[in-house]
């Protein structure tokens, strides 16, 4: 690149004192990235951009929102009706939350399929799960703020989970509420936390990326980068690919924002909160449904809460539950099937989460809950011992040449069992 | 892959880069506008843009302060003496020259926004017993700007006369401050 002499001297001067240019070059321009990443690797960057969209829309919404039980509902309606483009900001924020979870779930399942959590990426994975848990807390508190019926009763149900804690449970809930029920003190502090926690998420994201840039990206083959030949520079190859994927994502996101803005919402949340009337059908936001189904499957108050919490927390120790040395499911014939069974189980749990908790649904819920834990606690450790894997290729570039320049039939992008 | 890249000529690539970047910049600017506009006054704020005042209770020589769009507006029922003083001084050298006739619709009613044009304080003078300053109008306690009986700046650091809000007389005793059509 040709550069004006003075400009380059100024850049050198700055870089000697604060190495932002060489840092950017090392981490986003020349950054060596496996050359064989597929589109499932787009979701990390998409998640990052949604986080930014959520923070910006959130800041502007907060400029018109009032965290008090008397006016919270009206202030949201005022945003919808009177504030210039308030409807757009709110629908972006509301649907953005759902999109954020969709993207994060795909990102997590991708990590599971390709074994991205395995040695040496355990801390990278743990930081990711920490982001996910923080997101759940943030989303929950955000859902309380519009102060509709679902806000109020959802908050009541979720905060009451803490009453299961022996001895201190009741005091803890009173402390969380700042009163004897969900009221203005609660909504005020939830607003503060909801505004603060994204900053915490940004902090964990930075650590997540830091860990990523130490171990470098995993890839569909699940093998290590051996030489420079296995990589291409992040810019322009992956900046363009990420941008393209983000464009496709935006089309889907904005379709919901403009044409189905309440697709993910509950009609009951457009009724102002009423502590005297519980809606007949309480359901959490869709992204909590699998865990909600686990909660309801256990016929014991404390047990249900422990199972639900365990369902999330078990993700933290996933790197040690999966004992297989082979990362990618491409070379693990049994795991590959079991992965999709697990995905189906989670989706099934989500479906059960909105069914009435009775009769056959209860039975199915228990089976699905059992299987959820069976997958983590029995299947994954056992597969590591007994599964016979396909031979794993030696290096990315050779495999890449076979896929892209070979004379074999056109199976590009498909799961291909090679070297068998 | 390298075969593919080799076929792309540089001018084409440069054109694509420039056109994509331009479109991207336009898109980003368009996306920024709703955010910027969202902190402008909202519809409910603009809806209360006119204030109705009953003038029958204001005796000659008295004044009234009302809020219009959250700003203080001084309505002064001027005495014949004050009107004469304002008109006589039209030709005097002033900081912001303006005739009294340009500042009132009916000579006995002076309607001004009660915000000192210096740095926004509230000048005193519209209530009985207020300090009115040397020119018989208003005196700003913050930095000593003095206004005459027509609300014109006569001495002190303020650069402009007291602003006149849009207003209209609905009938003899009713004043509407703000957009006449509202």
Boltz contact constraints between the chains, C-beta under 6 A:
constraints:
  - contact:
      token1: [A, 60]
      token2: [B, 35]
      max_distance: 6.0
  - contact:
      token1: [A, 60]
      token2: [B, 38]
      max_distance: 6.0
  - contact:
      token1: [A, 63]
      token2: [B, 39]
      max_distance: 6.0
  - contact:
      token1: [A, 82]
      token2: [B, 42]
      max_distance: 6.0
  - contact:
      token1: [A, 82]
      token2: [B, 43]
      max_distance: 6.0
  - contact:
      token1: [A, 82]
      token2: [B, 44]
      max_distance: 6.0
  - contact:
      token1: [A, 83]
      token2: [B, 38]
      max_distance: 6.0
  - contact:
      token1: [A, 83]
      token2: [B, 42]
      max_distance: 6.0
  - contact:
      token1: [A, 84]
      token2: [B, 37]
      max_distance: 6.0
  - contact:
      token1: [A, 84]
      token2: [B, 38]
      max_distance: 6.0
  - contact:
      token1: [A, 84]
      token2: [B, 40]
      max_distance: 6.0
  - contact:
      token1: [A, 85]
      token2: [B, 34]
      max_distance: 6.0
  - contact:
      token1: [A, 85]
      token2: [B, 37]
      max_distance: 6.0
  - contact:
      token1: [A, 85]
      token2: [B, 38]
      max_distance: 6.0
  - contact:
      token1: [A, 88]
      token2: [B, 34]
      max_distance: 6.0
  - contact:
      token1: [A, 89]
      token2: [B, 38]
      max_distance: 6.0
